[in-house]
C-alpha cells in the first residue's frame, strides 16, 4: 500500500464486504471515499444505504438507477441469444457487473477520483467482470481490491472487524450466506452450500419464491408477447421491460419456478456450488426459445445454439465490452427480426409446460406438416433424397465388404 490516493470511488452495496471497506480505505489511505450504489433492482437492500455509508465514513454517496439500462442493454440481449452458462445459469450476476463498472468510471471521472475500489474476493468471478469493465472505459485507472491485499482472511474476520468499529451489519455469523440480488436473480453461496452433498434448505433460504412443494395445487397460465425477440406484453397488457420482469418474478416465484442448484466452473479455475433464484428469467428464456422453434429456419436455429453457448462463456468471463460480444450481438439481432408472436405457458409446481403459441411470422405450416394430403410435399421424392444422403454410408459399407 505504498501508493497514496486522495479520492477513491467505491462500488458500495452495504453488504458485509463494502460495509467495512469504507473504514479500511480511510485507515490505510487517508483518502476521501465516494460510495456508489447501483440500483439494478435489489429493492429493500437499498433502504438506508446513504445514511449507513455516510455514518461509516463515506464523504459522498451516489445511488444510480440503472434498472432500465440493465434490462434493455444487458438482460434482453441475453434472452435474445438464449445465453445460458453451462446450460443452467442465466447469468444473473454476470449481466449486472458490466453496467455497474461502466458507471463507476463515469462517477470517478466526474469527481476527479484517482482510484476505483471494489469488494470482490480474489477467488470470485466478479473481480474480473468489474475490472474488465473499468479497463474498457478507463484503461489506466488504478483499481483497489482489498481482498487481494488486506490481512482479513475470512468472513468471520470481516465481522470481527466491523464489530470492533461498531459498523452495523444486516447479517450474523449463523446466517452468513454470500448473496447477490438484482432484478434478474438472487444467488446464495457459502455455509452448508459449500458441500455439494448437502441438500439446500430451500424453505430457509428462498426469498423470491417458494419451493415447488409449497406452490399452489392449481396451474397458472401466462401469455408473453414478443416483438423481434424482446418481450413487450404480459397476458395482453403492454409493459415496460422492468415492470414485466418484476411481475413475472412474482408469478414465477409463487409457482416454484426458476430454482437452480449447480456446481459451476468459475473463471478463476475452481468449482463453486450455488443456489440461484431466477423465476421471471426462467419463464422468459423458455418462452423465447419456444417461439424461435416456429420462427427461425433450421440452419439459423442450429447455428445460433452454438453461438449462444459461446456468448454465455464470454459474458460469464466478463468480456461484455469486446469486439466479439458486439459482433455476436449483431448476429443475434439479425436472427430476431422475425421472432414475433405470443407464447402461452402453464406453470405448475416448478414446471413450465407449453400451452400453445402463435406468430405472424411463423415458418410452421400445418398443411405441409400434416399426415394428410398436402400441396408441398411429394412423399415419393424422399426415396431419391435418401439414396443421395446415404451414399457415404453405402460406400463405407461396400469398402468394408471388399476388405473382408
N, C-alpha and C positions, 0 to 999 in steps of 0.2 A: 504493500500500500504506500509506496514511496511517492507516487504521483498525487498531487492535490487537486481537488476540484472545487470550484466556487459555487456552482449551481448544478444540481442533478435532478433530472426528471425520473420519477419512479412510477412504474406500472403498478398501480395500487388497487387491490381488491378488498382490503380489510380482513383478509384471511390470516391464518397464523404466520405465514412467511412474511408478507408485506407489513403486517402489524408491527413486527419487531425491526424490520429493515430501516424504518424511518429513524429510530433511535440509534441503530447501528451505524448508519451513514453519518449522523451527527457526531457520534463519539469518535469515529475513525477518520472522518474527512473534515469535520467542522464546516460543512457546506450547507447552503440553502437546499431545501428539499421541496420539490413541487410534485405533489401526489396527483396522479392522473388515473381516474377510474373510467372504465369504458362500459357503457350500458349496452350490452348485447343481449339483454332480455333476462337478466338474473333477478329482476324484481326486488323482493324484500331484502336480498343481500346488499342492496344499495342503501337501505334505510340507515340514516345516521352516520354515513361514511364521512361526510365533510367534517362534522363535529369531531368524530374519532380521529381523523387524520390530523386536524389542527391541534387537538388536545394532546396528541402524542408526538408533536414536534414538527409537523409539516408547516412550511411557510406559506404555501398556497395550495389550493385544491381545485381541480377541474373534474367535472363529470360530463363525459361526452356521450350524447345519444347516437349510437351507431346502429341501431336496430334495422333501420331501412336499408342502409348500405350493406349490412351483414346479410340480409335476406336476398336482396336483388343482385348484389355483386359477387356473392360467395355461395350461399345456400342454393339458390336457383340454378346457377351453373352446374353445381354438383348433382342436383336432381336431373337436369337435362342429360348429363353424362352417365347417370346411374353409377356414380363412383362409390364403390364400397371397398374398404381396406380389408384384405384377407377374407372377402366375401361375407363379412359380418358388420364391421364397424362403419357407421355412417358419418364418420369424420367430424363429430360434434366439436371437439376441442380444436382439431386441425384447421377447420374453416374459420374459426373466430380469431386466431392469432395474427394472421396477416394484416387484417384491417386495424387491429389494435397497434401493431408495430408501426404501421404507416402513420397513424395519428400521434403516436408518441414522438415521432420525428417532427411532425408539424408543430407540436407544442414546444419541443426543445428548441426549434429554430425561432419560434415566436418569442420565447422567453430568454433567448440567448444562453441556453444551458450548454455546459461543456461536457456532459456525460448523460447517458441513459442507464437506468438500473432496472433489473427485473428480479423476481423472487423464485425463478425456476431452479430446480435441483440439477446437479451435474449428472444425474442418472436418467433424466427425462428427455422427452422429445421437444418440449416447449421451448427450452433454451435455444434450440436450433431454429425453430419457427420464428420466434421473436427476433433473434439476431440476424437471420437472413432477410427478414422484412426491413429491419433497421438499415442493414447494409445496402438494400436496394434503393433507399432514399437519402441516406446519409452515410456513404461508404467509409468515411474517415471518423465517424463519431465513436468516441470511446464508450465501451459498454462495461458496466459493473455487474457482476454476477456473484453476490455474496456467498452462495452455497459452494462456489468453487474455491473460495479463499478464506472464509472465516473459520473459527475454531469450533463452531457448533456442528455436531455430528449426527443428531437425531431430532425427531420431533419432540421428544421429551426434553431435550436440551433447549429447544426453542421455547417450550412452555416455561421452563425454569427461568430463562432469560426474560420473558415477558412478566412473569410474576415478580421478579426482583425489581423491575422498573414500573410495576403497577400498570402495565399495559392491558386493557380489558380484552378478553377473548370470548368468542361465542362457542367455543368447544371446551371439552375437558379430556383428560387422558384416556377415559374409557370409551368415548365416542369419537375418537380422533381419526375418522376416515379422511383420506385426502379426496376432496371433491372439486369438481369443476362444473359450474352451472351456467347455461345460457338459454336463449330462446329455443335452440335446436335440441339440446340434450342435457342430461345430468350424469356425471360419471362418479363412481365410487371405487376407491382403491385403498389398500392397506389393511392393517389389523388381521382379522381372520381370513380375509380375502386373499392374502398373500400365499396361502396354502391352497392349491387347486383341489385338494381332497375335500375341502370344506364346502358344503352347500351354502350359498348365500342366505342370510337371514332376511329374506325379502320383506317380510311384514315389519321389520325394524328399519330397513334402510330405504325402501322406496318412498319417493316424495312426489313424483309426477303422476303416479297412478297406483293401482293395486295389483296384486298378483292375480294370475288367471283364476285361481280358486275362489277369489273374492269378487270376481267380476259378475255382472248380472246373469241370470239364467235365461234371459231372452236376448236375441241378437240386436245389434244396432246397424242400420244401413246408412251409408254416406255416399253422396254422388259428388265427384270432383270434376270440374270443367277445366280443360287445358287449352291454351292458345300458344302455338309454337313452342310447346314443351313446358310452358310456365303455367302453374295453377292460378286460375283467376277467379274461381267461384266455388262455393261450397253449398251443396243442396239447392242450386239455382240462384243463390244470392252472391252477387259480385262482392268481392272482398279484397282489401289490401293484403299484400303478402304477409305482413307481420300479424295482422288480425286473424288471417286464415290459419297460420301455423299455431297461434295461441288457441284457437278454437279446436283444431284437430288434436292438440296436446290434451285438452280436456276430455274430448270424446274418446281418444285412443287410450288415455290413462285409465279412464273409468272402465274400459273393457280389457285391461291387462295386456295392451298391445305394446310392442317395442322394447321388451326387456331382453337384454343380451348379456350373457356371461361368456367371456372369452379370454384366452391366453394369447396375447398378440406379440409379434416380433417388433420390439422397439427399434427405432433408428440407431440407437447407440449400441445395439448388439444383444441385449438381454431379452428374455421373455418376461412379460408382465401380465398379471391377471387383473381384470377389472370387470365391474358390472356397469352397463350403460342403460340409461332410460332414454329412449327416443320415440315416444308414442306418435306424435304427429308426423315426424320424418319417415317413420316406417310405413305409415299409410301412404304418404306421398310418393315414396320410392316405388311401392307396389303398384299404385295406380298408374304412374308414369310408364313403368316397364310394361304393364299390360297394354296400355294404349299404343305403345310402339309396335306391339305384335301385329296390329292391323294397319299401321300407317307407314312402317318402314319396309322397303323391299328386303329380300333375303340377304343379299350380299352386304348391304349397308348395315343391317341389323347385326350380322355376324362380325363384321369388322369393327363395329362400334363396341361390341362386347370386349374385344381385345384392347381397344383404346380406353375403355372405362377402367379396366384393371391397371393400365399404365398410369392413367391420371390419378387414380386413388393413391398409388405409391408416391407419385410426385407431390401431391397435396399433403399426404401424411408426413413426408420428409421435409416439408417447409419450403418447397420451391414454387410457391404461387407466383411470385413476381419473377418470371423467367420467360425467355422466348418460346420454350417448348410448351409451357402452360398456355400461353397466348395462342399459339398455333393450334393446339388441341381444342381449345375452347372455340376457335373459329370453325374448325371442322364440325364440332358438336352443334354449333348454332346452325350450320348449313343442314345438318340432318334433321333439325327440329322444325323446318319450315312447314311440314305437313302433319306435325304431331298435334292435332286438334281434336277435341271431342269431349264426351262425357264418359266417366268410368264410375260404375256403381259397385260398391264393395260391401260385404257383410262382415261385421266384426263380432266375434264371439269367443270369449274366454281366451284371449291371447292369440287367436287365429284371425287371419284375414282371407276371406274367400271371394272369388269373383262372382259378381251378381249381374253382369251384363255391361256392355259398352257400345257406344255409337260414335261415329266420326264422319264429318262431311268430306274428309279426305282419305277415307279408308281404301285400302287395297284389297280388302276381302270381298270376294264375290260369291254369294250364296249359290247363284246359278252355276258358276263354274265348279265350285267345290262339292256340289250336290252329288249324291249317289245316283240320282235320276239322270235323265237325258239332258244334255246341255248343248249350247251352240259353239263352245270354245275348245272343247277337248275331244279329240278322236282317240278312243282307247286303243285302237289298232296301231296308232303311231308309237306307242310305248315299246313295242317289240323291237323296232329298229333302234330306238334310243338305247335300250338295254344292251343290245348287241354291240353298239359302239362304246358305250360307257364301260361295259365289262370286258372289252377287248384286252386291256393289260392283264387282267386276271387270267383270262383264257390263254394268253401267250405264255405266262409264267407256268401254268399247269402243263402246257404242252412241252415246255423246256424241261420240266422235272421228269415227265414221262420219258423223254428222249434220253436223259441222263441215266435213268433207271434201266 
